Each structure stands twice: as C-alpha cells, then as structure tokens.
Amino acid sequence: MPESVAMILGLFLIGYAVHGFILAMLVWSLEHLPGRLKLRAPAWRELLWRTVLLAPLFTTVFQLQTNWRPLLGVITANPIVAVQSSELSPIIVSDTAVTDSGQLAGSESMPLPIRFQRTGENVGQANINASQNNSPTPLLPAMEPFSGNSTRPEFKSELSVFPLLALSWLLITVLLLVKLKRQVGELQGLRRAAISITDPSLEVMLEKLAVRAGLKKPVLISHPAVQGPATLPWQVVCLPGWVAELSPTRQQALLAHELGHIKRADVAWLGLGAVLQTLFWPQLLLPLVRRKLRVLAELQADSFARGLLNNNGRELAGCLTDCAQRLHDQFIPGLAVAMSHPTKQPAGNLTERVQLLISPTPLLTEVCMYKKAVLIVSVIALGLVLPAVNVQAEKASPHSSVYEVIDDDGYQTIKLSLSDGDHRLKLRAEGEIEFMPDDGGIQSMGEGAEFTLTEQRAGLHRRLEASGQAGGGIDYEYSIDNDQQPFDSEARVWLAESLPRLLAESGINAENRIAYLLDSEGHDGVVNRIHKISNSHSLSKHIEAYTSAALLEDDELDDVLLEARRIGSDYNRRKALVTINEHQSGSADDDRQHVVINKHRVRKIVDASEGIGSDFELRNLLQSIGEGVDDVDVHRSILRRAGDIDSDFELRETLSWMATAAAQDQQVAELWLETAGQLDSDFELRQALEQLAHQYPENENTWVAMLQLAERFDSDFECATFLNTAAANMPRTREIEAAYQQVLETIDSDYERQRARRALG
C-alpha cells in the first residue's frame, strides 16, 4: 500500500475513532444526567445515537480536507515508530584505558581519533523533527539547522507507522468482513429454507395494517429455527409457529410492531451499523452505539404500533410478555430486528417497554424537521470544534535527523542522515573507520571498510565514496550530479562542513567532541557548536558532556542553561539539568574537593525547568536538586516550581520529601501548605499532611495552618485518620487544640468524629 494512501487511511481511522468516542460519551452522559436533566425521549435519543454513528464520517473528512484548526486543537500524528535507542559506543585508538564516559583515564590531553568498532548490539535508530539553524556553508547557500521538540522516548525510526497500521486494519477488517458475510449468508439461507405463511386471517389483517401505514404488504414466512418475531431484509417478516395461539388482537399488535420496523427502515440502520463497525472497529464504542440503536428501535416500533392501533398499547404489551415467556436463548439472525431478543436487549428493557405501552401518554415518535435542521447545523459545527488529526503533520515538518547502527552477525553498518526540506545529507559507513578529532574528515579506514556521504540541495547532488585499502590507504571517489570530480580542496571543505553536522546531530562521541572543542576553541566554541544542534537527545548529551568536564563561570553557566531550555524532550531536559546541578551547583572559585552550594546557581537551574510538561520528570528533577540542600531560598524556589505539577501523586511525592524543610522553617512551611492546598485527592492530601506531622514542626502557626487545611477534607475517614496522627505529634497549646476542635465539627460521621475526639484525649 503506498505511503500516502496508508497515511490518509490511518489518519481517517484515528479521526473517526476520536470523534466517535467523544460524541458517544457526550450522548451517554446526556442519558445519565440526574433528575429532570436526563434525556428521556426515545426519538431524540435515537436521533443522537444515529448522529454518533454517522457524524464522525463528515467531521473527519471535513478536517482532513481543510486547514481549519479546531477549537479543541490538533492531534499531531507523525508517521514514525518510536523505539527506545542507545547510542554508538566510541572506542579510543590507544593503549590507554578508557572510562565509561569515553574519556582517557588519567589523562586530560586532547582525545585521539575515534574508531567505530563492532559492539555486538543493535544500537538503534533516531528520527527527530527539526526547524532552526544559523550555520552557513561556504560552498552553498546556508542550510537551516535541524531542531524541534520530541517526547520520551526520544529516538524514532524512519519506518512509517502508517503502513503497519493500515496492514493491521486491513487484516482485522477482512476477518470481520468474513463474519459479516457469514451473517448475511445465514439470512439468505433462512429465507430460502423458510415456508410462506398462508393463514388467510393473518394475510387480511396484515394487508389492512399495511394500507393504514402506507406500506406495501410484506411477505410472511416461518422457519422452525426462529422462535421469535423478526423483521428481515427484503420486507420479510418471520413469525414463529406459536403466533397462531395468540388472540386476534395480539396478532394484530405483533404485526403492527413489525410494520413499524419496516416503515422506519430499522433493518437498514442495523445493517449500516454492522458495516461501520466492521470498517471502523478502532472506534471501541461502536458496539455500544449499535446496542443503543437496537434498543431504541424497539421502543420506536412499539410507539408506531400503538399509533397504528388507535393508541391502544395494552395488547402489544401483552404480546411482548407472551413473546418473552417463549424466548430464552433461541436462535435469531444477527442482522434481523427481533421483537424480543434475549441476548441483545437489556434485562430491564422489556419492563420499560411494557410501562410505556400502557402509559396514558403516547411517546414522541418523530423529531420535527426544524429541530433536525438544528442538529445538522450542530454536526457541521462539530467539525470546527472536535480535535483534528493533522494529516499534514509530516509534510509540514520535513526537518528530521536519523542515526542508525546495526550489527548483523559481526557486520556493522552506520547510517546518519539530516533532512531539511529539499536539503538532505546522508552518511553510510561499514567496517572500522577513524574520524578526525574535529569530525571534519576520515583519519583512517580498515581494509574493506566503506564510507558514502551524499548531499542533495537546490537541484545539486554530491556524492563521496571512500573505501579502505590494504596497508591503511583510502581510495576516494567524488562526484557532482554523477560527474566524476577530483577529491580536491573544494571537496575536502564540503566534507569538513557536512560531516561534523551529521556526527554532532546524532549525539555520537559527544564527550570527545566537547573535549576537543574546549581545548581548541574554549567556551565560545563549545556553545556555538551546541547551539547548532537541534535534536533533544544530542543536545542533552553535549550539555551533559560539557558541564561534567569543567566548573563554569556564572556567565558561562547562563549560556549553557539557555541552551538547555531548547531541549524539547522532558526526559532529556531533566537528564541535562540533573547533570548540570551535580557538577555546577557550586561557585567557580570553590575548592572542587569541598564544593559549597551556590543557591543562586541552584535557583537558575530550577528556573531552567520551566516548560517541562511531564509531572514525573519535573518531580524527579526537583527532588534531585533539592535533596541534600539546606537553604530556605532554594526550598522556596523548588516549592514554587512544584506548584506547576498537576498530578496529585507526583505533587504529594514532592511535598513528602520537602516536609523536613517545611518543619524547620516557617517561610518554607507556609509555601509548603499553600502548595499542598492544590491537591484534589483527599488520600494524597492526608498522606502529605501526615508526612509533615511526623516531622514534629515546633511552630504553632504551622500546626494551626495544617489543621485549617484539614477542614477541606470531603472524606470523613481521611480527615479522622489525619487528626489521629496530628493528635499524637502536635504540641498541646490552646490555639492548636481549638483548631483541632474546629476540624472535628466538619466530620459528619459520628463514628469517625468520635474516633478523632478520643485521639485528642
């Protein structure tokens, strides 16, 4: 299946599933509202559930064909498979030992050239969207650098997810189509094997009712396998043998009900629902929609029959009871509309139907045209509101970087690529290759090793092929637009400009690259190179390498933190900031053996966490920064940042390890309690308050504020449990005990209130 077709199909299925799910939950909520707000009228309920079935088709097509940005935003779907990745292990060509970080043990000299060697593992692939650059190329117009945001896991593959999803959808759909075909075959077989009913009284009765309903008289058949009345396609009504035992008035009511199904085309709606569920099975609530429509079809057919019988529903109610008594788990075709279906009707549905039929007030059977028009306009509006799936996601964001290292039974392949619209760089290397320390060229190649670098830009195609020869020589073949060119100074300048960008963007050899730049160009050279990197993983790796290598001056740290803010991945930014905190939280003039925490630096690191959306990553970062630091200003800075955590669990975890600091300082305690007030969960709030209580705060105001916060508990159990803990730990002063008594008055449960009162003594 072509990639573009698979993408459109995948995005359409996602859009239909999202829209259908939202609409189904909305209508379901309307049916379950309390009291008079509850939607009760079957006509409106049926119309809304039919809208849930069909409206997503319109809204999804509308959004895919327009550039409208809905009010609820856009779900960006990049056609890539996310896979966790590790990185290529650099091996230094030297007899000197190498540390885990890639640095020469016991040496601070410039690292030697890098040799990529077989590691015995599949390292992985990366694809990161990008957008920004300020790196000019001396030979060609400047290429925009590669940047962008990505989420954990950072690395992704060029392999599109949409063909895989389309294939999965196709396979499952084929199986469901087989099932649907089998159900259609059952109906056709039943129709062929059935016998016509020739009872004159039934025929006359049916003809009169059909004329009254404005319908052509349907065909009456009977089949021994069908034990309940059912309406089949082809305007056929299948009646069981026991219908002959009913009184004429109940026979008439039964036939009027089945004519209601024919008049309303319920069989067609049931078949449409089956087809849509077969094709759009990723919409997980479609079975619920079909079940609702089946139930409502029976209610509406009952109302139609009642009107056809001059508003006399009692005979039909009695007929329903007779039918239910004779049906248990008997066979009824899946695509037929059954008057009483034991496996497809809710247990309470029969009771509801009987009550409505004997009610003196008939049901509303139709929604007037102008109300339907309002609903149609509302459906159109849904296309402007419901979240869209961005079909242009990949086309609108062509910037990407990819790296891949594969080891196949000892044969290693290295792939690196950058893409920025019409500008593409690709590298493929096989075998053992040593790159120069500045990444600007090839130092050496093993015999049989191969290296290929290609560039496409502005209609120009460059290609460099290098192969390792016996004795350590390198053979170069360079071409422009497939015309052989000498590998001269111009070609070497092009290689020196292109290769470093590929290697740096991948994150490979970050430690040694930083060490070389620091030795040759200093801080400015390092920051300039980092600024040209865009993908979050590589950016994080280079920042970690730099901040681990040297203690920076304040202005140098500011430069690095500014670059750290560009990291789009919450996971990678947390890693980078943790590393910065571990190595840069002291002043540059501190003795590295006895580093004194510089609270101004720590606060800067905390501020650099702004923009981290993951509550888990933010909590881990704040905990890494705050633990072991005994400074009020730092603690307050951390608590202010913790206020951005939405998850009650993660916020409570943060408050728990900050409880010791809050117990020791009144200012920290005030901010701690203010932050705890954001917790919605009574359980998490109780856990946090108990954690603070166990630290035995000595300040009376802290205890009073804790007890005042406890007044907001909705759960009597959680409130009483906290009061028990508080009573065992708090000082017994008049103000604290008064606050305790005030909390007691908020507990409604006599048992829990007495439990908390006994704890106070």
Phi, psi and omega in degrees: 000129180303149183300316183295319179295318179297322180294313180298316180298314181298315180292326177295316179296319178296315180299315179297318181296316181295310182296315180298320180296314181297315181293320180298317179294326179294312180293319178301320179295321178297326179286344185243017175293153181283151170057224185287345179289341184295135177281115187248327187299119181301325181298315178291320179299317179295319180297320180291320179291326174294326176296319177300326181289319190255327186302321180301333176298314181290309185297323180292314179298318179302314183288327179288335183264357181233168177259017182295133175262108184298161181297329180270011172091186184236132173272109182280124181242102177274131184282065181219151178263124179275127178224142176294141185224146167254183186237166184292134181275115178284139179237123183280133178279094183191156175279351181285145179296150180243133179280171179299331182277356179094001179272152177288123180294131176072015181219140177247013181284170181298134182294151178281169180304155184264136175244122177274118189238154180303130182249349179079018178216151174279112188281324175125188185224159177218141175216115185231128178296149184208168184204356197223146178196154171219034184254103180286154176248130186293333186262331184231166177305150185300137177262133178297138178290171187257120182214171178156176180255143175215158181243160182291133002285145187290320190271139183221163186255155174295340181298120182288140179280337187292319174301322178294316178295319180296320179294318178298315178300317183296316182297313181293322179296321178299317178297319179291326177295324176298317178296318179296320179296324178295322178293321176296320178297323177299317179297316181295320178295320178296319180296321181289324184275347184287160177247147181285143176271126184245018179296116184300320182296318177295320180298314180295315180301316181294320181296317179297317180295321180296319178298316180297325181275353182075033182238157169285140183300122179286171179270135177259128178227170177217145178216132184299335182283339183263113186258004178224155178299137182210142175259126182252166172301174179069021181054054180240134176246123180258122182246141176283166182295331185288354177299329180296338181278348182282158175291157180303323181293323178285326174300317180297318179296319180298315180294323178297322177298313181293325175296328176299319177297319180292316180300322184270358180058041182295326178297320179295318178295321178296319178293321177298317177299320179295319180294315181295322178293327178292318184277323186245044182301338176298341173283097192291345181265005178299321175302321177296317180299314180296321179295319178297317181293324178295317179295315182291330177298322178293318178298317181291322177294324175300315181295320178298315181296322179299318177294323180291335181261027178061044175064026176254102183259359185291321180295323177292323177298317177295323178296320177299319179296316177301317182295315182295326180291332183268347182255133172235271176239041183286159182289132171221129183306141184296329182263009178266153175264110186261141181297322177212108186248111186295335184258350184240003178243138177299155184299325183271359185293321181298318178298317179298317181296316180297317180297320179291325181290325181268359178292143180291340181258120179289157179283153171288120185262341182223147172262130185297160189297320184291330176289324174296322179297320177299320180294321179298316177298322179296321178297319177299319179296330179300326178296338179269349186248311186300148182298140180261156169260125189280099180291339180268011188307310183282324181292322183283346181231075187281352184285127179205156174229142184223135167224148184210136174229122182234133175245114182246097180053045175091354179256113189259138177235132178246128178233130175227142177206150173231140179223130179220082183068241181274359181256120182227136174238134178222140177232135173227126181226139179227134180098197183264121183227136174251122176266157179293157182302328180268010180065012187272002181181187181259127178278312179199161178223141175287160181298130181087350178290149181229146181220129179225125177237127180231151176221136174235124180197136176052039178077004181255136181238117177250147180212130175235126176242132178230142180224142179280134181251165176298138181088001175095002179286163179233129178255122182253140170229119186238136181218152173235120184052045176067009175261126181297136179228153176291145176278079187258196183297324179296318179294323180291324176295317177300317178296318182293335178275323188276316186297316180300326181293320178295312184292319181291319182296332181281340183086357180295134173062036183299318184299313182288327177295316179296318180299318179295313181295321180296322180286325186263329186234351178075196186301314183299320179295320179295312182295321178298319179293317179298322182296336181275351180272140183242323186286143192299319182297310182294319178301315178297316181301317182289322178294318178298318181296318183291312184288343175276341187273332185207152174274119189272154169289166184300314181292328176292320177297322178300319179298316182292318179296327176296320177291324180297330179294342180280349182290117184279335181278124178302319181298312184287327177292321177300316179300315182296315182291326175297316178296316178301317180296320181296325188250346187234015182277359175254174179277156184294337180265007178286151171289121185297343177279339181221069184289130176261128182299130176260106187296331178293321177293318181298319179295325176296321179294320177298317180297328180291349178280354180301131182106347175289117184271338182281119177298323180297312182292320180295317179298316179297321179295310182298322179293320178297322180286318190277329184294131179089355179261126181246075181214127184298316182297320178295316180298318179293322178297319179294318181294321177298320179290326179295339178297345178275355181282124181273327183290124178300321181296312182293323178293319178296321177301318179297314180296328182297313181279350173268358184297323180299315179295322180294325180289338186264343184220132183293321180297316178295320181298319180299314180290325178300312181291325176297318178292320178298332178296347178281347182290128178271330184279125176299322180298312181293322178296317179298317178300317181293314181296321178295323179298319178291321180298324181291347178271002176052060176302136182270342183283126182296321181298326179296316179295318179298317180295323177298315182291325176295323177294328179294342179294343183274359178299132171273329182274121177297323180297312182296321180296312181295323179296316177296317181299325176299315178295317181298317182299328182279348187235341189275152172292147182264077175255164183299316183294318182292318180292327177294319177295323178298313181297326180293322177293323179304324183292342180276351182274121181279325184288124178299320182297311183292324179295317178294324179298316180289326180292321178296327179295328180286332176089000000 
